[in-house]
Amino acid sequence: MTARRVRIFSSLVGVLLTVACTNYYEIPIETPIRPKLDVSGFQRVLVAGFISGGSEDVDANLETTRLLRSQLRTKSELRVIDTDVLPLMDVAAESRGEGDAPATNGSSDEPPAIREEKDLEPYEHIFADVEYWKRIGEEYQNPLIVTGTVMFTPHSRSGIVQREQEVFDSFGRRRVVPVRTYMERKGFILRPKFIFIDGRTGTTLHSENFREEILYNANQTTPALSSYFELMDRLIPSFLSTLSSQKIKGTRVLLQ
């Protein structure tokens, strides 16, 4: 038994010496991600505009168009076309059949407000209108067209939330303990659907849906526009990865 203990002790000493003499290095790496869509046949991209609804505090159509154009200018090799946002709701309303027309509360001059996702349905046929998108493509020299729908809606939720709380014992020593409390929270949900259309043919090449949610304490006041940009910031990398190669940065640990 004594010899066995000596061998075990010697092995432990060897391991400790090896660890003590080992240097750790963090090496930054970049992993490329191939784009989901082949855009090699295009030189230009037109972010045409969106059919949007939800909160009246944010014009999701205009803000999304501006943001995507800005991102594509700096992170895509395609030339971004600057032009007015297309009035897609009006175009869809004009081309819609009488049987599909939603109620307008006695007014035919302006399309009804879009409050929920189901309110988008009477307008979504515009994205399948090949002739319309082909005409737009001819007008702007056959670009890749980005369009779709954007819903940015207020949201609230109540329930049990776990948070950390500082406590002190009788000797003044501090501890942090988890505490479960009932809270009411409010925020927003962002649901964009990006549709990529070939401006040469008017046909849809690819579409993708996203959903992001953010909640705050009920007593916290956060502007709707700030919440919108925070949510868009989360999904912009996924949008860009559809069109161009992206790199994920990380680190690896090397031993020496």
C-alpha positions as CSV (number, residue, x, y, z in Angstrom):
1,M,0.0,0.0,0.0
2,T,2.9,2.3,0.7
3,A,4.3,1.9,-2.8
4,R,0.9,2.6,-4.3
5,R,0.5,5.8,-2.2
6,V,4.0,6.9,-3.4
7,R,3.0,6.4,-7.0
8,I,-0.2,8.4,-6.6
9,F,1.6,11.2,-4.8
10,S,4.2,11.3,-7.5
11,S,1.5,11.5,-10.2
12,L,-0.2,14.4,-8.4
13,V,3.0,16.3,-8.1
14,G,3.7,15.8,-11.8
15,V,0.3,17.1,-12.7
16,L,0.7,20.1,-10.5
17,L,4.1,20.9,-11.9
18,T,2.8,20.6,-15.5
19,V,-0.1,23.0,-14.7
20,A,2.2,25.4,-12.9
21,C,4.5,25.5,-15.9
22,T,1.7,25.9,-18.5
23,N,1.0,29.3,-20.0
24,Y,-2.5,30.1,-21.2
25,Y,-3.1,32.3,-24.2
26,E,-6.3,33.7,-25.5
27,I,-6.3,33.9,-29.3
28,P,-8.9,36.1,-31.1
29,I,-10.6,34.3,-34.0
30,E,-13.1,35.2,-36.6
31,T,-15.5,32.7,-38.1
32,P,-17.0,33.6,-41.5
33,I,-20.7,32.9,-42.1
34,R,-21.8,32.4,-45.7
35,P,-24.7,34.5,-46.9
36,K,-28.1,32.9,-47.2
37,L,-28.8,34.6,-50.6
38,D,-26.6,34.8,-53.6
39,V,-26.6,38.4,-54.6
40,S,-23.6,38.2,-57.0
41,G,-26.0,39.1,-59.9
42,F,-26.9,42.5,-58.4
43,Q,-25.0,45.7,-58.2
44,R,-27.7,47.8,-56.5
45,V,-30.1,47.3,-53.6
46,L,-33.3,49.2,-53.1
47,V,-34.9,49.2,-49.7
48,A,-38.3,50.0,-51.0
49,G,-40.3,50.4,-47.8
50,F,-42.6,48.3,-45.7
51,I,-46.2,47.8,-44.7
52,S,-46.1,48.6,-41.0
53,G,-48.4,48.9,-38.0
54,G,-48.7,48.7,-34.2
55,S,-47.5,51.6,-32.1
56,E,-48.4,55.1,-33.4
57,D,-45.4,56.5,-31.6
58,V,-43.0,55.0,-34.2
59,D,-43.2,55.1,-38.0
60,A,-41.9,51.6,-38.4
61,N,-42.0,51.9,-42.2
62,L,-39.8,55.0,-42.4
63,E,-37.5,54.1,-39.5
64,T,-36.8,50.6,-40.8
65,T,-36.1,51.8,-44.3
66,R,-33.6,54.4,-43.0
67,L,-31.9,52.0,-40.7
68,L,-31.5,49.2,-43.3
69,R,-30.2,51.6,-45.9
70,S,-27.6,53.0,-43.4
71,Q,-26.5,49.5,-42.5
72,L,-26.2,48.3,-46.1
73,R,-24.1,51.3,-47.0
74,T,-21.4,50.4,-44.6
75,K,-21.7,46.6,-44.4
76,S,-22.6,45.5,-48.0
77,E,-20.9,45.8,-51.3
78,L,-24.1,46.6,-53.0
79,R,-24.8,50.2,-54.0
80,V,-27.8,51.5,-52.0
81,I,-30.4,53.5,-53.9
82,D,-31.6,56.6,-52.2
83,T,-35.2,57.4,-53.1
84,D,-38.6,58.1,-51.5
85,V,-40.2,55.3,-49.6
86,L,-42.8,53.6,-51.8
87,P,-46.5,54.0,-50.6
88,L,-47.1,50.3,-50.4
89,M,-50.3,50.5,-48.4
90,D,-51.9,52.8,-51.0
91,V,-50.6,50.6,-53.9
92,A,-52.0,47.5,-52.2
93,A,-55.3,49.1,-51.5
94,E,-55.7,50.3,-55.1
95,S,-54.9,46.8,-56.5
96,R,-57.0,44.9,-54.0
97,G,-60.2,43.2,-55.1
98,E,-63.5,44.5,-53.7
99,G,-64.1,41.3,-51.8
100,D,-60.8,41.6,-49.9
101,A,-61.2,45.2,-48.9
102,P,-61.3,45.8,-45.1
103,A,-63.8,48.1,-43.5
104,T,-62.8,51.7,-43.5
105,N,-65.3,53.1,-40.9
106,G,-67.1,55.1,-43.6
107,S,-63.9,56.6,-45.1
108,S,-62.4,55.4,-48.4
109,D,-59.7,58.1,-48.6
110,E,-57.2,56.5,-46.3
111,P,-56.5,52.8,-45.5
112,P,-57.5,51.7,-42.0
113,A,-54.8,51.6,-39.3
114,I,-53.0,48.3,-38.8
115,R,-53.1,47.4,-35.1
116,E,-52.5,43.6,-35.2
117,E,-50.8,41.1,-37.5
118,K,-54.1,39.9,-38.9
119,D,-54.7,43.5,-40.2
120,L,-51.7,43.0,-42.5
121,E,-53.4,40.2,-44.5
122,P,-55.5,42.4,-46.9
123,Y,-52.2,44.1,-48.0
124,E,-49.8,41.2,-48.3
125,H,-50.8,40.3,-51.8
126,I,-48.7,43.3,-53.0
127,F,-45.5,41.3,-52.5
128,A,-46.7,38.6,-54.9
129,D,-47.5,41.2,-57.6
130,V,-44.8,40.3,-60.1
131,E,-45.6,42.9,-62.6
132,Y,-45.5,45.7,-60.1
133,W,-42.1,44.8,-58.8
134,K,-40.8,44.2,-62.3
135,R,-41.8,47.8,-63.1
136,I,-40.1,49.1,-60.0
137,G,-37.0,47.1,-61.0
138,E,-36.9,48.6,-64.5
139,E,-37.2,52.1,-63.0
140,Y,-34.2,51.6,-60.8
141,Q,-32.0,49.5,-63.1
142,N,-32.8,46.0,-61.9
143,P,-31.7,46.1,-58.3
144,L,-32.3,43.6,-55.5
145,I,-35.4,44.9,-53.7
146,V,-35.9,44.6,-50.0
147,T,-39.4,45.1,-48.7
148,G,-41.9,43.3,-46.3
149,T,-43.9,44.0,-43.2
150,V,-43.0,45.5,-39.8
151,M,-45.2,45.2,-36.7
152,F,-44.0,47.2,-33.6
153,T,-46.6,46.7,-30.9
154,P,-46.9,47.6,-27.2
155,H,-46.8,44.7,-24.8
156,S,-47.3,44.0,-21.1
157,R,-46.8,41.0,-18.9
158,S,-47.3,40.2,-15.3
159,G,-45.8,37.3,-13.3
160,I,-43.1,36.1,-10.8
161,V,-39.6,37.5,-11.5
162,Q,-36.4,36.5,-9.8
163,R,-34.0,39.3,-8.9
164,E,-31.0,39.7,-6.7
165,Q,-31.2,41.6,-3.4
166,E,-28.6,42.7,-0.9
167,V,-29.0,41.7,2.7
168,F,-26.9,42.2,5.8
169,D,-26.7,40.0,8.8
170,S,-26.4,41.1,12.4
171,F,-22.6,41.5,12.0
172,G,-23.0,43.8,9.0
173,R,-21.8,41.2,6.5
174,R,-23.3,41.7,3.0
175,R,-24.8,38.9,1.0
176,V,-26.7,38.8,-2.3
177,V,-29.7,36.5,-2.3
178,P,-32.2,35.7,-5.0
179,V,-35.7,37.0,-4.3
180,R,-38.9,36.1,-6.2
181,T,-41.4,38.9,-6.5
182,Y,-44.6,39.5,-8.5
183,M,-44.0,42.3,-11.1
184,E,-45.9,44.0,-13.8
185,R,-43.8,44.8,-16.8
186,K,-44.4,46.6,-20.1
187,G,-42.5,47.0,-23.3
188,F,-42.7,46.2,-27.0
189,I,-42.6,43.3,-29.5
190,L,-41.0,43.8,-32.9
191,R,-42.0,41.4,-35.7
192,P,-40.4,42.2,-39.1
193,K,-40.8,40.1,-42.2
194,F,-38.1,40.9,-44.7
195,I,-38.8,39.9,-48.4
196,F,-36.1,40.0,-51.0
197,I,-37.3,40.5,-54.6
198,D,-35.5,40.1,-57.9
199,G,-35.9,43.5,-59.6
200,R,-35.2,41.9,-63.0
201,T,-38.1,39.5,-62.8
202,G,-40.3,40.7,-60.0
203,T,-40.2,37.4,-58.3
204,T,-39.5,36.7,-54.6
205,L,-36.1,35.2,-53.9
206,H,-36.2,34.8,-50.2
207,S,-38.2,35.9,-47.1
208,E,-37.5,35.7,-43.4
209,N,-39.5,36.4,-40.2
210,F,-38.0,37.7,-37.0
211,R,-39.4,38.3,-33.5
212,E,-37.8,40.3,-30.7
213,E,-39.3,41.4,-27.4
214,I,-38.3,43.8,-24.6
215,L,-39.9,44.4,-21.2
216,Y,-39.3,47.0,-18.5
217,N,-40.5,47.5,-15.0
218,A,-43.9,49.1,-15.0
219,N,-42.5,52.3,-13.4
220,Q,-39.7,52.7,-15.9
221,T,-40.4,55.2,-18.7
222,T,-38.6,54.3,-22.0
223,P,-39.4,56.1,-25.3
224,A,-40.9,53.8,-27.9
225,L,-38.3,54.9,-30.5
226,S,-35.4,53.9,-28.1
227,S,-37.0,50.4,-27.7
228,Y,-37.5,50.1,-31.4
229,F,-33.8,50.7,-32.1
230,E,-32.7,48.4,-29.3
231,L,-34.8,45.6,-30.8
232,M,-33.6,46.2,-34.3
233,D,-30.0,46.2,-33.1
234,R,-30.5,42.6,-32.0
235,L,-31.6,41.3,-35.4
236,I,-29.6,43.5,-37.8
237,P,-26.7,40.9,-37.9
238,S,-29.1,38.2,-39.1
239,F,-30.6,40.5,-41.7
240,L,-27.1,41.4,-43.0
241,S,-26.1,37.7,-43.1
242,T,-28.7,37.1,-45.7
243,L,-26.9,39.4,-48.2
244,S,-23.2,39.2,-47.4
245,S,-20.6,37.2,-45.5
246,Q,-20.4,38.1,-41.9
247,K,-17.8,37.3,-39.3
248,I,-18.4,36.1,-35.7
249,K,-15.7,37.2,-33.3
250,G,-14.6,35.0,-30.4
251,T,-11.5,33.7,-28.6
252,R,-9.8,30.3,-28.2
253,V,-7.5,29.3,-25.3
254,L,-4.2,27.8,-26.2
255,L,-1.8,26.0,-23.7
256,Q,1.9,26.3,-24.0
